């Protein structure tokens, strides 16, 4: 592509008249173009493509030409192609990337960006500078700065089937390899821990296979993990006395509790203490009315509350007494730099939300304490923690986000070294205050206008980026904006394949000793054949 600047401003962008043999069909919205001014280079993104004419009458008169020669004459002189560029980064004579505060001189030449231009702005691949993809029309690595990424929360969005899970796998792999942060992953669909089927019915490796002992897998559904032959590090059980009334209230959208029921929960807690839920669910049905009198509640309301809370008895991981404190074990792993994946197997959404609420509450308390101790002792704070949560709207919906620990982490916890990596289809279902706190936003294709507006809220040149977002392919393309990249960028996401495994993995499959896990499976088979 070749062209010359003939019109423009910082606010409306730069208009480039195509020259030479440039073919307008080869230019795509989102492409990188460099405009070489007299003192600075300007790395720009194509945001619009159009035709203009010396005389508007030429455009109106139609496209009937007497010969091919006439067509070329008209196309090159009377009618010409114009691309509109949004200048994103200004590079000075010393190759320093700067915020755009000027525009190139009139008549400056515009050319396709090359490898040196891209590296000058995004840097070259390294552990800290993670290669996440390439420009759609170029084979040059685009890097995302992981150190900046973990400083604030991150969001990965896109409608179903556009590649959110692959992007999340890529990013988590980069974080584990870099050791810049430790990750806690709430794996609602069993896709990140050990391995999963891809959309084309192939098999992709999970983090445990790529990084071995740097990753621990806990499961809430032991049977599901055994069937999938996942080498788990622990079975996560939750004690009834670890559930607070606040945990129940955050599930109100699923339990449909009225104000009377909520008041009754606190009355039960006051009478029974920490084991309130277990004790209440084990009261004989014939004694409910008498119990209601004791706590000053209505008997019928208490009966209705009990029926709703009985859903918790169907959660296989809930116990009155747990064999060990798995939550403490998970906390210990995280403090020692071991990344933790929590698989939910076939556990219901209710169970997913309950466990995520309880664990994030413990993490919140631990990181606040560790950070405050570090300040008091003038020592280094805890290793940054990134919490990955799928179906994030369930925790960050506008109606509940101010009450959830997830919401508090998104808004305030970065000062305590805790951030979120939220994954969701719908940006518009996330609380606007939470969206405003997300430092780096990554989205695959979005089609709902509300989702697009929510994603671009507060972003410079939002109207121009809307065109870019609308042009994304159905799969394997994404727009990245925010703290971890120097400028908005469209990428073709890197393949999550054998080449990627080789590049990021610090661990060989041949080194992986499955013996304890295989012995566990054999013991299961023996126990089935010869029960006690």
N, C-alpha and C positions, 0 to 999 in steps of 0.2 A: 504494500500500500504506500502511495506517495501522495502528498498534498501540500497545500499552502494555506496558512491562516489568513483569512480575509475579513473576519468579523468576530467579535466576542467580548465577553466581560466575565468577571469572577462569578457573578450571580447566575448568569444565563448560560455560561459555558463558551467554548471556542468552536467556531464554525470553520471547517477545513474544506476547501475546494479540492476535489480529487483531480490529480494531474497524471500525465504519462499514460501508462498502460493499466492503471488501476481498474480492477473489475469490482463493481459495487457489490455483486453477489457474494464475493469472497469475504466481505467485511461483516462481522457479527457484533451485535450489541453485547457489551461486556469485554470486548477485546482491549488489549493494552496498546496504546500509541504514545510515542515520545515526540514532543514538539521542542525543537532546538532553538531557543532564543539566543540573543547575543551574549548574555551572561549566564543564563541558567537553562537547565533542561527541565521539562515538565512532563512527569509521567501521568498520563490521562487514561480515562476509561471511555469507550464509545457508549454513548447513551441514546443516540438517535441517528437514523440514516434517512436521507430524503433526496429528492431532486429539486433543483432550482433552475430558473431560466433567465437569460438576459432580457428577454421580452416575454412577459406572461402570455402574450397571444400565441406564442409557439406552443406552449403547453395546452392551450385551449383548442388549437387547430387540429390536433390529433397526431397520429403516428404513421400516417401513410406517406411513404417516401418513394420517389421515382426510382431510386437505385440504392445499392448498399453504400456507395460513396456518399450520397446525400445524407444517409442515416448517420454515417460516421462524422460528417461535417457538423450536422446539427447537434449530435450528442456531445461532441467535444467542445463546441463553441456556444451554440445557442442554448443547449440544455446540458447541465453538468451535475455530477453527484456531489452531495455535501454530507459530511458526517459531523455530528455535534459531539464534542469531547467535554468531559467534566475533569478539570485538572485536580488531581488528588495529592500529588507530592511535587515539591519544587526541589531540585537538586542543584546545589551551587557548584562553583568551579573546583572546590575541594572535595566533591562527591559527598557532601553532607546533606541528608534528606531534611527538608524544612517544610513548615506549614506554608501552604500557598497564600501569598499576600500580594501577588502581582500577576500579570499575564505576559506571555511572550510578545516580542515585537511584531508589528504588522508584517506579513509576508514570510514569517518563520516557517521553515519546512517541518512537515510531520511525516514520521515513518513508523513502521511497526517496531515495537519494543523488542530488544534482543536480550540475550542471556545476561550480559553485563548490566543492562538497565534494570532487569528484574532483581538481580543479586544486590545491586546498589541500594535498593529500597527494602527488599524482604530478607536479605542476607542469604548465606549459603547453608545447606543442611548441616546440622550438628545435633548433639543430644538436647541442647536447649532450644535450638531452632528446628522445629520438627517439620519434615517434608510431608505435607498433607495432601497435595495434589498438584495439578499443572493448569495453566491457562487452557481453556477449551481448544484453542487452535494452535497451541505451542507445546513442545515437549521440554519444558523448563520447570524445575521444581519450584513450587510456591511454599514458603515456610511460615509457620505460625509460632510465635514466641511463647514457649510454655511457661517461662518464668513470669511473664506478664499475665498469662492465662489464669494461673492459680491465684493471682492477687485479688481477683474478683470473680463473682459467679459467672457461669457460662450457660448458654441455652442452645440446644440443638432442636430444630423444628422441621416440619415438613409433613405433608399428608402421607397416608399409608402407602407403602410400596416405593417411596422415593429414595430410600437409602439412609435413613436416620441411624439405623442399627449399625450399618457398616461404618458410618462416620464416627459413631460413638466408640466402636471397637478400635478404629485407627487412633483416635485421640487418647483413649485409655492406655493403649500400647505405648504410645509416646510418653505418657506420664510415668508409667511403670519403669520404662527404660531409663528415663532421665533422672529418676530419684529426686526430682524437685518437690514432689509432694507424695503423700500416701493416699490411696483411694479406698473408699468404702462404697461398694456397689450393691444397691438393692435391685437384684436381678429378677424382675417380676416374671419374665418369660424364659428363664434358663438359657440365656444367649451369650453370656460373657465369661462364665467360669471355666468350663473345660472344653466345650465344643458344641456345635449346633449345625443343623441343616441350613443351607443357603436357599434362596428363592429358586435357584435353578436345580434344586435337589442334590446339590453337591454338599460337601462337608467342609466346615471352616473351623480352625483351631480357636480355642479359648485362651484366656490369659494364663491359666495354669500350665497349658502345654507350651506356651512361649517363654514363660519366665520361672517355671518350677517353684522352688521354695520361696520365691519373692511374693507368691500369691497363695492365700489360704481360702478354701471353700467351706462355708458352713451351709447346712441345708435345714429347712423346716419340714421337708418331706423326704424322710430317709428312704422310703420305698421307691419313690420316683428317681432319686439319685442312684440307687442300686440298679434299677432297671436300665438306666442310661450309662451304667458303669463309670460313674463320676467318682474319682478318688477324693472323697470328702475329708476335711480336717476336723470336722465336728458336727454334731447334730444340735441345732439350736432349739432349746426349749425355754418357754417363758412361764414363770410362776404367776399364779393368780395375784399374789401380793405385790407384784411389780406393776400392776395395772391401776392407774389412778382414775378418779372421776373425770379429770380433764381429758384423758385418753378416750374415754367413752363419748364425751361431748363432741370430740373432733370427728367422730364417726356418725354424727347425727343425721347426715344426709342419707345414710344407709339404714339407720335404725328408726328414724322418724319418731324421735322422742319429743313430747310436748313439754311445756314449762313445768307442769306438775311432776312429770317423771324425772326431770332434771333435778328439781328440788328434792325429790325422794332419794335420789342417788347420794346426795350430800348428807342427808339424814342417816342413811344406811352406813355411810363411811364414818360418820361421827360415832355411831354405836359400835360398829364392828372393827374399826381400825383398818390396817393395811390389807387384811384378808377379807375385806368387805364383800367382794364379788363372789368368792368361793362360798363363803358362809351363807350369803343370801340365796344363791342358786341351790343350796342344799337344805334349805328350810322345807319341811313337809308342806305340801299344798294346803292341807287342812289347817295349818297354823299361820297362814299368811294374814288373815284378818286380825288375829291376836297380836301378831308382830307389828301390823300397821298401827294398832293402838299404842304400842310401846314407843314408837318413834314419831307419833303424831301425824301419820299419813292416812290416805284414803285406801281402804282395802281393795276396792275394784281397780283403782289406779295401780296399786302395787302388784296385783295379779297381772295386769297388762304389761307392766314394766318387766316382770319376771319372764313372761313369754318372749319378749323381744331380746332380753339378755341371754336367754337360753341358746341363742345362736353361737355364743362363745363356747358352749360345751362341745360343739362339733368341730372345733379347731384342734387338730391332732397334736399340736405343739404345746398346748396349754396344760399345765400340771399344777397340782396343789404344792408339791415339793419337787424341785428339779434335782437330778443327780449331781449337777455341778453348775457353777455360775458361768454360763456361756457368754453372757454380755461382758463380764469382766475379762474373760479370755479374749474376746474380740477387741476390747479396749487395749489389752496388753499387746496384741499383735500390731495394732495401729501405732502405738507408742514406740514400737521397735522397728517401724518402717516396713512392716509386712502388709501388703494390700489384701483386703478382705472382700470376697464376693459372697453375698447371701442369696442362695437359691431358694425360690419359693415353691418349686415343684408344681403340684396341683392345688396348692392352697388358694382359698378364695380371696377376692379383692378385700373383703373385710379383714382377713388375716394379714394381708400385705400392708394395709394401712395401719393396723394396730402395731405390728412389729416395727415398722418404719418410725412411727411416732415414739414408741418406747425407746428405741436405740438412739434416735437423734436427740432425745431429751437427755439421755446419759452422756452422749458426746458433748452436748452443749455445756453441761455442768463440768465435765472433765476439762475441756479446753479453756473455759473461763478461769477455772482454778489454776491450771498450769500456766496460763498466760499471766495471771496476776502474780503468781509466785515468781515468775521470771522477771517481771518488772521490779518486784520488791528486792530481788537478789541481784539485779542488774546483769542477768544472764540471758542466754538465747532462749527464745520461746519454743513451743512445740513445733514439730515438723508440720508444714501446711497440710491440711486434710481437704480432699475433694470428695464430696458425697454425691454419688450418681443416683438419680431417682427417675424412674420411668413413670409415665402417666402422672406427670408432675401437677397437673391441674387438680388432682384429687386432694393435694395438700396446699395448693397455692391459689385456689379459687378465691375471688374477691370476698365471698361471704365468710370465709374461715381463715384466710392467710394471716390475719393479724393475731389469731389465737394459736396458730400452730408453731411448733419449734422450727419447722422448715421455713416458715415465713420469717421468723426472727433471724435465722441464719442468713437468709437471702438479703435481709435488710441491714443487719448489724454485725454479723459474726466475722467478717473479713478482718476486723481489727484483732480478732483472737485466732487468726490463721485457719478459719474454717469457711469454705465456700461450697456452692452447689454446682453440679453439672446436671441441669434439668433437661429431660427429653420428653417431647410432647408433640402431638399433631397440631394442636390449636394454640396459637399464641394469644388469641383473644379471650381464652378461658383462664389465663393467668392474670393475677391482680396487677393493675397498672403500676402500682408502686414497686412491686417486685420486678416487673419488666424494666423499670427505670434503673434498677440497681444491677442489672445484668451487664457485666463489662464487655463480654464478647458474645455476639449473636451469630449463629450459623444456621442457615435455613436451606433446605432443599425446596422443591417446588411447592408453593402455596397457591390456592385458587380462590379461597374465600376473601372477599374484600376486607372484612373485619380483621382477619388474621394478618393480611398484608399491612394494613394500617397500624396494627398493634406492633408488628415487627419493626416497622420503620419509624415509629413514634420517637421523637427527640433526635433523629438522625439528620445531619446536614445533607442537603441535596436529595431529600426523600423522594420528591416527585420524579427526579431523574432515575433514581435507583428502583423506583416502581417499574419502569420499563425494563430494566435489567432483570428484576425478579420475575417478571412475566415471561421473559424469554428463556428461562432455565428449562433444560430438557426434563423429561419425565423421571429419569433416573441418572444417578452418578454425576450430578452437577449441584453446586451449592454456592450461595453468596455468603461471604464472611465479612462482618463489620465489627469494629470496636477495638477494645484495649490491646488485644494480642496481635493485631495486624496494623501496619502503618497507614493503610488506606483500604477502603472497600475493595473486595476482590472476588471475582467469579472463578471457581475452580472446577475442573473435572477431577473428582475424588480419586485418590490413589487406589489401585486394586489391592484388596485384602487377599493375597495369594501367597504362593510359595516364595516368590521373590521378596515380598514384604516380610514373611516369616524369617527369612534368612537375614534380612537387613536389621530387624529389631530384636530378634531373639538372642538371649544370652544363655540359651539352654538347649541341649540336644535331646531329642526323644529317646535316644539310646542310653542317655544318662538317667532317665526317669525310672526309678525303681517302684513298680506298682505292687511289689510283693505284699506289703501289709494290706493293701486294698483287696488284692486277689485272695489272700487268706480269709479276709472278712466275707467275701462272696462265697467261698467254699464252706465257711462255717455256717452261713445262712442256709446253704443247701443241705448240709448235714443235720442242722437243727430241724429242718422241715421233714427230713426222712426219719429222724430219730428224736422226736420231741421228748421232753422230760416226763 
